[in-house]
Each structure stands twice: as structure tokens, then as C-alpha cells.
Amino acid sequence: MNNRALLEVIALDAEDAIAAQAGGADRLELVADMAADGLTPPRETYARIRAAVDIPLRVMLRLADGFAAGDVDALVRVAGELRSEGADEFVLGFLDADGHPDLAALERVVAELDGCRWTFHRAIDHCADRDALRKQLADFPGLDTYLTAGSAAGVDTGLPVLAAEAARQGETGYGSRLLVGGGLRLDHVPALLAVGVDAFHIGGAARPAGWASPVAWGAVSAWRRTLDGEAATVGAGV
């Protein structure tokens, strides 16, 4: 039985990507402009990263700070350009002014993705009703992951919500993988694994010197070792 937990690391460029893969990352989330909490990177950046590493890449589709879709035509165009560059996994999530999923924008962008797998990102932590959002998106093609801290305030606050949602895996709206990120620390890992979470997302935690510095492979490796050790313990029933 394979108890390996998925480790996803944010990468801004090829240097980040190489270090993250060397440290044991299973997948990368590609973004630009972390001052805006992560926007769509240029297609040239995607191409350089794709040439540098051989692990899966999920590319952010977000053109401005916040969770409003904004210019949907531009989103569709950018998605198409990235698809033509070879991108086949994405990250997105749009809310309307009332905090509900922007279904019209999501439908248009997802149609452009044409079956590609994608993550609904932390917009879920800012929505008006998490359960309703999940059920509204249950039949969207390609949606296989929710990136969430369980709360807009981060994992510390969201742990009870994450445990409750993990317990509902398989119900309508809860078939997608729970990828935990947002204020995530190594000391959260045992409790999350114990409730069935098996996917973890880090950004700043991979950069001990801060966002102005590149990913440190040693920091990623520390996460890999911790996840593998804790998962083995859970799998053994200890």
C-alpha cells in the first residue's frame, strides 16, 4: 500500500521548480506576483519551467488580485494560450459580489480547458457557503482538487472544518481531493493525516528567507521527510 502524501510547492520560475523537485515535491503550482496572492504566469515562464522539470505543473488562471473573474474573455484567451504551450493542469476559482461561485465565468473557462484537471483554489475559504459551492461545482469537468485552509484566517482556524470535510469524502460535492494550504505548518501534519488528508500545499514554507528568495530544496526536503514519516506511521496504525 502506498501511503505517500502529495506535496505541492508554489514555483515562480525555473530555479524554484528545480529546487522543489530536488527536494521531493510531487507537483508545482505555477504563479506570478505573490504580492497579489498569485496571478497567471507568462506562457514563456511556463515553457521554461516545463523544460526544466518533469513533475506535474498546475498553472494559475487569475489575472487580478481578489476572487472576481474580471475580464472573462481575457481569461479564456490566456487559458487557450497556455493550452497551446502544452499546459494541461490548472488552478482557478471565481466568486461573484455576494461570495457565491461565479458559475458563468467558471463554465466559460472550464470549457476552454476541455477536460484538463484543475484545482478550485482558496476562493472557497472566502465564499458565502462552502457546502453549497461544492455541490454547485460537483459536476464541473476536470475539477479534482480543492485547495483550502478551512478558513480565510488559515489552517490554525480551519482545522475543524478540514476534518469535517475530510470525513465527507465521497459524498456529492466531496469527491475532489482535499489539498491543504494557507498558513500550513509542519506541526499541523499529524492531525491532518489522521483525519484522512493526503495532500499538502506550501509556498512561503519552502522559502525560509522569504518570498524575495528562491525555493530552498532543503526546506522542501524537510516537508517530504516529515510527510513520508508521518504517513508511514498512520498507515501502520500506530
C-alpha positions as CSV (number, residue, x, y, z in Angstrom):
1,M,0.0,0.0,0.0
2,N,1.4,3.5,-1.0
3,N,0.9,5.9,1.8
4,R,2.8,8.7,0.1
5,A,1.2,12.1,0.6
6,L,1.2,14.6,-2.2
7,L,3.4,17.7,-1.7
8,E,2.7,20.6,-4.0
9,V,5.0,23.6,-4.0
10,I,4.5,27.1,-5.4
11,A,7.1,28.0,-8.1
12,L,7.7,31.4,-9.7
13,D,10.4,30.4,-12.1
14,A,12.6,27.5,-13.3
15,E,15.0,27.9,-10.4
16,D,12.2,27.4,-7.9
17,A,10.9,24.4,-9.9
18,I,14.3,22.7,-10.0
19,A,14.8,23.2,-6.3
20,A,11.3,22.0,-5.4
21,Q,11.6,18.8,-7.5
22,A,15.0,18.1,-6.0
23,G,13.5,18.5,-2.5
24,G,10.8,15.9,-3.2
25,A,7.8,17.9,-4.5
26,D,5.3,15.9,-6.4
27,R,3.6,18.8,-8.2
28,L,4.1,22.5,-8.7
29,E,1.6,25.4,-8.7
30,L,2.9,28.0,-11.1
31,V,2.1,31.6,-10.4
32,A,3.4,35.1,-10.8
33,D,3.2,38.2,-8.5
34,M,2.8,36.9,-5.0
35,A,2.1,40.4,-3.8
36,A,-1.3,39.8,-5.4
37,D,-1.5,36.3,-3.9
38,G,-0.6,34.7,-7.2
39,L,-1.5,35.5,-10.7
40,T,-1.2,33.8,-14.1
41,P,2.5,33.5,-15.2
42,P,3.5,34.3,-18.7
43,R,3.4,31.4,-21.1
44,E,7.2,31.8,-21.6
45,T,7.6,31.1,-17.9
46,Y,5.5,28.0,-18.2
47,A,7.6,26.8,-21.1
48,R,10.9,27.4,-19.2
49,I,9.6,25.5,-16.2
50,R,8.2,22.7,-18.3
51,A,11.6,22.3,-19.9
52,A,13.4,22.3,-16.5
53,V,11.4,19.6,-14.6
54,D,9.3,16.5,-15.2
55,I,6.7,16.6,-12.4
56,P,3.1,17.8,-13.0
57,L,2.5,21.6,-13.2
58,R,-0.7,23.3,-12.3
59,V,-0.9,26.8,-13.7
60,M,-2.9,29.6,-12.0
61,L,-5.6,31.3,-14.1
62,R,-6.1,34.6,-12.3
63,L,-5.5,38.0,-13.8
64,A,-6.0,40.4,-10.9
65,D,-6.0,40.4,-7.1
66,G,-9.2,39.2,-5.4
67,F,-11.6,36.5,-6.4
68,A,-13.7,38.2,-9.1
69,A,-13.3,36.8,-12.6
70,G,-12.8,40.2,-14.1
71,D,-12.3,40.1,-17.9
72,V,-13.5,36.6,-18.8
73,D,-12.6,37.0,-22.4
74,A,-9.0,37.6,-21.4
75,L,-9.1,34.6,-19.0
76,V,-10.3,32.4,-21.8
77,R,-7.7,33.7,-24.2
78,V,-4.9,33.2,-21.7
79,A,-6.1,29.7,-20.9
80,G,-6.1,28.9,-24.6
81,E,-2.5,30.2,-25.0
82,L,-1.3,28.1,-22.1
83,R,-3.0,25.1,-23.5
84,S,-1.3,25.7,-26.8
85,E,2.0,25.8,-24.9
86,G,1.3,22.4,-23.5
87,A,-0.2,23.2,-20.1
88,D,-2.7,20.5,-19.1
89,E,-3.4,21.2,-15.4
90,F,-4.7,24.4,-13.9
91,V,-5.8,26.3,-10.8
92,L,-8.7,28.7,-10.7
93,G,-11.8,29.9,-8.7
94,F,-14.1,32.8,-9.1
95,L,-16.7,34.3,-6.8
96,D,-19.4,36.9,-7.5
97,A,-20.0,40.0,-5.4
98,D,-22.1,38.0,-2.9
99,G,-19.5,35.4,-2.3
100,H,-21.1,32.7,-4.4
101,P,-19.3,30.8,-7.2
102,D,-19.4,32.7,-10.5
103,L,-20.8,29.9,-12.5
104,A,-20.9,31.7,-15.8
105,A,-17.2,32.6,-15.7
106,L,-16.3,29.2,-14.4
107,E,-18.2,27.5,-17.2
108,R,-16.6,29.5,-19.9
109,V,-13.0,29.0,-18.6
110,V,-13.5,25.3,-17.9
111,A,-14.9,24.8,-21.4
112,E,-11.7,26.2,-22.8
113,L,-9.7,23.8,-20.6
114,D,-11.5,21.0,-22.5
115,G,-11.3,18.3,-19.8
116,C,-8.0,19.3,-18.2
117,R,-7.7,18.6,-14.5
118,W,-7.9,21.6,-12.2
119,T,-7.9,22.8,-8.6
120,F,-10.5,25.2,-7.2
121,H,-8.3,27.4,-5.1
122,R,-8.7,29.2,-1.8
123,A,-11.6,31.3,-3.0
124,I,-13.6,28.5,-1.2
125,D,-12.3,29.9,2.1
126,H,-13.8,33.3,1.2
127,C,-17.2,32.1,-0.2
128,A,-20.6,32.6,1.4
129,D,-21.4,28.9,1.8
130,R,-18.7,26.2,1.3
131,D,-21.1,23.3,1.2
132,A,-23.3,25.0,-1.4
133,L,-20.3,25.9,-3.5
134,R,-19.1,22.3,-3.5
135,K,-22.5,21.0,-4.6
136,Q,-22.8,23.6,-7.3
137,L,-19.5,22.6,-8.8
138,A,-19.9,18.8,-8.3
139,D,-20.4,18.1,-12.0
140,F,-17.8,20.5,-13.4
141,P,-15.5,18.5,-15.7
142,G,-11.9,18.2,-14.6
143,L,-12.3,19.5,-11.1
144,D,-10.4,17.1,-8.9
145,T,-9.0,19.2,-6.1
146,Y,-9.9,21.9,-3.6
147,L,-7.0,24.0,-2.2
148,T,-8.2,25.2,1.2
149,A,-7.1,26.1,4.7
150,G,-10.6,25.5,6.0
151,S,-10.9,29.2,6.9
152,A,-9.9,32.6,5.4
153,A,-7.8,33.0,8.5
154,G,-5.6,30.0,7.8
155,V,-5.2,26.4,8.9
156,D,-5.0,27.1,12.6
157,T,-8.6,28.3,12.5
158,G,-9.7,25.9,9.8
159,L,-8.7,22.6,11.2
160,P,-12.2,21.6,12.4
161,V,-13.6,22.4,9.0
162,L,-10.9,20.4,7.2
163,A,-11.6,17.4,9.5
164,A,-15.3,17.6,8.8
165,E,-14.8,17.9,5.1
166,A,-12.3,15.0,5.0
167,A,-14.9,12.9,6.8
168,R,-17.4,13.6,4.0
169,Q,-15.2,12.4,1.2
170,G,-17.3,10.6,-1.4
171,E,-20.5,12.5,-0.8
172,T,-21.9,14.7,-3.5
173,G,-19.6,17.7,-3.8
174,Y,-16.9,16.0,-1.8
175,G,-15.4,13.7,-4.3
176,S,-12.4,16.0,-5.1
177,R,-9.2,15.7,-3.2
178,L,-8.6,18.0,-0.2
179,L,-5.3,19.9,-0.7
180,V,-4.5,21.8,2.4
181,G,-2.6,25.1,2.3
182,G,-2.6,28.6,3.7
183,G,-0.7,29.1,6.9
184,L,0.2,25.4,6.9
185,R,3.0,24.3,9.2
186,L,4.8,21.0,9.8
187,D,3.1,20.7,13.2
188,H,-0.3,20.5,11.5
189,V,0.7,17.4,9.5
190,P,0.0,14.6,12.1
191,A,-3.6,15.8,12.8
192,L,-4.4,16.3,9.2
193,L,-3.1,12.9,8.1
194,A,-5.0,11.3,11.0
195,V,-8.3,12.6,9.6
196,G,-7.5,11.4,6.1
197,V,-5.9,14.5,4.4
198,D,-3.2,13.3,2.0
199,A,-2.3,16.4,0.0
200,F,-0.3,19.5,1.2
201,H,0.5,22.8,-0.4
202,I,3.3,25.1,0.6
203,G,4.6,28.4,-0.6
204,G,6.3,30.6,2.0
205,A,7.3,27.4,3.9
206,A,9.5,26.5,1.0
207,R,11.3,29.8,1.3
208,P,12.8,30.3,4.8
209,A,14.4,33.5,3.7
210,G,11.1,35.0,2.4
211,W,9.4,35.5,-0.9
212,A,12.2,37.6,-2.2
213,S,14.4,34.4,-2.1
214,P,14.0,31.3,-4.2
215,V,12.7,27.9,-3.1
216,A,15.1,26.1,-0.9
217,W,15.4,22.5,-1.7
218,G,16.3,21.7,1.9
219,A,13.1,23.2,3.2
220,V,11.1,21.2,0.7
221,S,13.1,18.1,1.7
222,A,12.2,18.6,5.3
223,W,8.5,18.6,4.4
224,R,9.0,15.5,2.2
225,R,10.7,13.6,5.1
226,T,8.0,14.7,7.6
227,L,5.1,13.7,5.3
228,D,6.6,10.4,4.5
229,G,7.4,9.6,8.1
230,E,4.1,10.6,9.4
231,A,2.1,8.9,6.6
232,A,4.0,5.7,7.3
233,T,3.0,5.9,10.9
234,V,-0.6,6.5,10.1
235,G,-0.6,3.7,7.5
236,A,0.9,1.3,10.1
237,G,-1.9,2.2,12.5
238,V,0.5,3.5,15.2
